[in-house]
């Protein structure tokens, strides 16, 4: 079984790696509400199902790009 199949929560660096984006882009997507993150104590974690939802929304074309999106953010959209 792959590690990602067993994790319920990802650290931001792990989530960025899974999505093949930079950590800065991940935090920007969190700030803009495109990816939901939770706090566990002082730690930020991203639920595994949130990463799946984020990708699925883009596959289905349910996201409109923001005017302030970076080139990297545009590349992760259909």
Secondary structure as GFF3:
##gff-version 3
##sequence-region A 1 78
A	DSSP	alpha_helix	3	6	.	.	.	ID=ss1
A	DSSP	beta_strand	9	11	.	.	.	ID=ss2
A	DSSP	alpha_helix	12	19	.	.	.	ID=ss3
A	DSSP	alpha_helix	23	31	.	.	.	ID=ss4
A	DSSP	beta_strand	38	40	.	.	.	ID=ss5
A	DSSP	beta_strand	43	47	.	.	.	ID=ss6
A	DSSP	alpha_helix	48	59	.	.	.	ID=ss7
A	DSSP	alpha_helix	71	75	.	.	.	ID=ss8
###
